[in-house]
């Protein structure tokens, strides 16, 4: 089970600055104008050996003053429902405002861990002012200077205590997540798979009350489907639909072994699809791309070959993924999607003996030895598979610095062809012997 850390708070308290610090790149556009829409609202963070997804709720508020407080409250509620850990940000310069009080009241009711981060505490006087924030009643209160990062390390230490690393689920059923933008056909796809044979379908008790886990067991295939479609509570205001669906998608990807990303053939690949592909790849999840509504495409003007070529151009360099052209409505190639998912799951679980790996390494080196780096040559001695839940390999050599990126790419491609890792991100690491 993966973990989501959500940053909540009123506008302009420094959520984006903290978010950037946590994901280690200036991903959000920092802007003092309230409610600037941002392109990237979620990214990966790594601390104390644990990886988790950080969501900046500030990136989702669209301009409009009247819905502001309501929208923020509704986001806090979504964060309470969906996140594993919540960072509540406030600003020492403005002190405790009414909206801070309202957010605090909501957060005190949850049993999820809440960390209060008081920002802009960057001198002694402000430190004294910051003490008033203890009155909000959060045991875990941190004083930060988000500009120079003071205090964020201590806070992250506490965040990671609450985060479970996703473990390999040995002997468990494959978990498949069905993700994609609204109206691409996620629910229809699941209904087409399950059909009306409801006796085969059991909703497993004890799963989160939102994402529906459906047990599929037909035609000799058995797996769990994680469905994020169509689950909206009445209280969800429409302006937060995007935020809500992103939280759902990220959460489903975290739980899954393989992601079925459904893309509408009539719209092509959009930015949100690329975000999902990137997250799945960075979290080392298997990936199958399902191009739905293919029956609506004029075949004379746009062949599957053209579409595939364009798609691979967008997702490069990770192009070794199954792409299935289907129509849920016409029930075309739906079962092919399942077969691709099962194959990708098998590829992701593959273990290869050390002797086979080293024979393959010899073949790869004979074929194309590492080029020189500033007059030095890397000597790769042997390779072994790491005990991770996805395929990862350590290559031991005299000096990893001599290995260029292009050579690492060569080794990865060689490995993919030899051992069939279609649909699966693999890790290639060079270590000093």
N, C-alpha and C positions, 0 to 999 in steps of 0.2 A: 504494500500500500504506500503510495507516494505521499508527499506532503506539500501543502500549499501554505505559504506565509503571506497574509494579506496586510497591506499597510492602509489604515483608515485614518480619517481626520478631516477637519475643515480645509477649504482651499488655502493655499499659500503658507502652510506651516512647514513645508520642506519635504513633502512626501516623495517628490520626484528625485530630489537630491539624494535622499537616503536610498531610494530604489536604485539609482545609478551606482551608488557606493556598493550596495549589496551584490549587484550583478556585474560590477567591475567594468562597466563601459558606459559611455554617455548615451544610453539608449533612449531615454525619454527626453523630449525637448524641454529644457527648463525654461519656464516663461512665467513672468510675474502676473500676467493677465489671468484672472481666475478662469478656470474651466477651459483652457486651451486643449483641444483634443490632441491626443498624442498617438503616434503611430504604433509604438510598442508598449503594451501595458503589462507584459509579463515576460520574465526571463529566468535563467538558471542562476542559482547561487551555490557556492561550495564553501563549506566551513567545517573545521574539525572532522574532516573525512566524510562529511555527509552532503549529499546534493539535495536541493529542494527548489521548488518553483516559487518565485516572488511575484506577487500581483500588486501593481500600483493602482489603487481604486481611483486616484485622481485623474487618470487618463480617460475615464469614461464619462465624465460629466459634460454634457453638451451645454453651450451657452444658453442662458435663460434664467433670470433671477428668481422668478416666482417658484420654479420647481427646485431651486437650489437646495434648500434645507431638506425638503422632502426627498429629493434624489439622493442626497448624502445619507439620510437615515435609512433609505431603502437599500443602499449599498452596504451599509454597516450590517443590516439584517442578512443580506446575501453572504457577506463575509462570515458572519456568525454561523450560518448554515453550512457553508462549504469549506472554509479554511481549517487548517489544523492548528495554526497559531496566528494570533492577531496582534499587530503592532499598532497601537493607538498613538498618533502623533499630535502634539500640541506645541504652542509657541510661547516661550517665556516672555517675549516682548509685549504680546497682547494680553497676557494673563489668562485666567479661566473665563471663557465666554459662555453665553447661554447654550450655544450649539455644542460646545465641549461638554457641558453638563448633560445635555440630552444624549450625546453619544455615550458618555460614561454610564448613564443610567441603563442604556441598552446593553452595554458590555458587561456590567456587573451581574446581569441575569444569566450569562452563559457559563457553562462549566468548562469551556475551552480556555486554554492559557491566554491571558491578555497581558501584554507588556506595554506600559505607558512610556513613551519616549518624549521627553520635553526638549524641544530643539532650540538652537541658537544660544545655548548656555556657554558663552565663550570668555567670560571673565568673572572675577570674584563677586562683583555686585549682582550680576545676573544669577550667580549661584545662590545668593541669598534670596533673590526674588523667586527662584525656582522652587523653593521649599513649600510655597503655597500649594503646589500641585499634589503634595502628599494627601491633601484633603479630599482628592477625588477617590481615594480609597483603594488604589492598586498597590498591592504588596511589591510587585516587581516594577519599580519606577527607575528610569535611567535618564540622566542628563546628558544630552548630546550637543556636539557642535557639528552639524552635518556638513558644514563647509570644509573643515579640516579633518573630519572623521573622528574627533575625540569622543570616546564613550561607546562607539558602535561595536567595538570588539567585545567588550564585556556583555553587551546586549546579545550579540550573536552567540556567545557561549551559552547563554540561557536558552535562546531559541532552539539551538541544536539539541539541547537535552530533551526537548519534547518531540524530536523528529526521529521516526523509525526509518532506518535504511531499508529500501525495498529489497527483500530477501528473495532468493530463488525459491519458487514453489515446487519442490520436488514431488513427483508423483501426483501432482494436482492437475485438474483439467486445464487446458489452455484457456486463457482469458482474452476474448476479442472485444475491442471497443469499436463501436460504430460512431464515427465523428464526421463533421462536415457542417457547412453553413445551413441556416434555416431553409426549409423548403427544397432541399436537394433530394429528398426521398428516404431519409433515415428510417422513419417509422414504417413506411411502406416496404422497405427492404426487409426489415425484421419480421413484419407480418407475413411477407411472402415466404420467408424461410420457415417460419413456425407453422404457417397455415392454420387451419382450424382445429388441428389435432391437439386440443388443449391438454389432453391427458399426458402427452409427452412433455409438456412444458410445465416446469415447476418454478414458481418464483421462490427463490431461496430466502428463508427467514433469516433475520439477523444481519442482512446487508443494509447499507444506508437506506433510509426510507425514501431517498430520492432516485438515485440511479437504479434502474431496475436490472437485476441480474437474472437472466433467463437461462435455464439449463436446456441445452439442445442435445437431443440424442436420437438421431435418425440416420438411416442408410450407413450405418457403421461409423458415423462421425459423432464425436461427443465433445462439447466445449461449453463455456459460459459466455453469454453475450452481455456486454455492459452497454445498456441503452440509455442515452442521455436525452432522447427525443421526447418532446411532448410533455415534459414535466414542468408545469408552471403553476405556481400557486396564484390565487386570485390577487394576493397582495403585491405581486410583482408589478411595479409600474412599468409601462412600456418603455420609458426612456432608459431603463436599465437592462433591457433585454440583451443588448450586446454584451454587457459586463457579465450578465448571468450566464449566457451561452458560452462565453470564453471560460468562465470558472468551471462550468460543467465539462467542457472539452478537455481542459488541462487535467481535471480530476480523473476523468475516464482514461486518458492516456497514461497517467501515473499508475492506475490500477491494472492496466492491460499488459499482455505479452506482445500482442499484435494489434495494430490499429488498421481498421478498414476506413480509409478516408474516401467519402463519397463526393464526387465533383459533378456538377451539373454540366453536361456536354454543351448545352446552349450558352452557358456563361463562360466556360473555360476556367483556367486556374486564376484565383483571385488572391489578394494579399493575405487574407485570413487563412486560406488553404496553405500558403507557403509557411505561415507561422506554425500551423499544426505539423507540417512536415518537419520543420526545424526542431520543434520540441520533441517529436517522436524520435528523431535522429539523435539529438543530444542526450536523450534519456535511454538510448540504445534499445528502442522498441522495434519490433518487426513492423513492416509497412506494406499494405496492399492498396493500390489506387483503383477505385471503382468509378468508371465514367458512366454515370447514369443518364437516362433519357436519350440514349444513342439512337433510338428509333426516330427521333425528331430531326436528326441531322440529314441534310441533303448529301447523299453519298457521292454524287457526281463532283461536287465542289470541295468536299472535305472528307478525305479517306481516313481510316483509322491510322494508316501509316503516317500521314501528314500530322494528324493530331498527336500521335505518339512522339514524333520528332520534336514538335514544338514543346510538348510537355517535358521531354527529357532535357531540352535546352533550359527550361525554367528551373528544374530541380537539380541540375548538375552541381557538383560532381557525383552525387549519390544517385546514379541513374539505374542501378541494378535492382529495380523493383518491379514486381508484377503489375501490369496495367490491364484491367479487364474492362472491355466495352460491354455495357449491359443495359437492359431496360427492365426495371422492376415491374412496370405496368404490363409489359408483354411477357413477363417472367422469362426473359432471355438471359442465359448465362449466369443465373443467380447461383446455381450450384457450383459453377466454375469458380466463383468468388470464394466459396467455402473451401474448395479444394486448394486454392492458392493460399488461403489463410492457414490451413493445416500444414501445407508444405513449408511456408515461411516459419511457422512455429517449430517444425522439425529442424529446419536449418539453424534456427536460433539456439536450439538445445544441443547441437552437435558437439561431441567430444572427439578429438583426434589423437591417436597415440603418438608419443614423442618420436618414435622411430619413423613413422610415416611423415611427420612434420619435418624431420631433419633430412630425409631423402628428398622431400619437395624443396627444401631450402637449397640443397646442393644443385638441384635442377634449375632453380631460379637464379642462383649465382653463376652457374655455367652459362646460362642463357644471356645474362646481362649483369656483370659484376658492378659493385658500387663505383661511380665515377670519383675522381680525386676531388678533394676539397682543400683548396689552397696548398696543393702539392702533397697532401696527406691522403692515404687510402684507409677506408674503414674495412676492418676484417670482421665479418660476422661469423661467430664460432658455432653457435647452436641456438635452437628455438624451442620454446615450450608453451603449452596452452595454460593460461591463468585460470584459477578456480572461480571465475566470475559467472554471473547468471546470463551473460551474453558472450559471444565468442571474442576472446581477446588473447593476444599472443605476445610474449616477451622474446625479443631477439637480443642475444647477448653479443656484444662486440667490444673491440678495443677502445673505441671512442665514439659515443653516440653523436657527438657534435659534428663528426665528419659525414653524417648521413643527411642528404638533402631531402627537402619535401618531395621533390619529383621522384626520388628513389623510393621513398616510403609509399607513394602512390602506386609505383610499379609493383612493389611487394604486395600491397593490398589487392590490386587487380589480379595478380598471379594467384593469390590465395583464393579469391572469389571464384575464379574459373576452376581451379583444382578441386575445391571442396564444396562448391555450390552454396554460397551464402546469399543467394538472391533474396532481396527484401529485408536484409538484416544489416544494420551498421556493425562493423567489426572494429576492434581496437588493435592497433599495431604499435607496439612500444619498443624502443631501442634502449637497452640498459647496458651499463658498463659491466664487463665480466668480472 
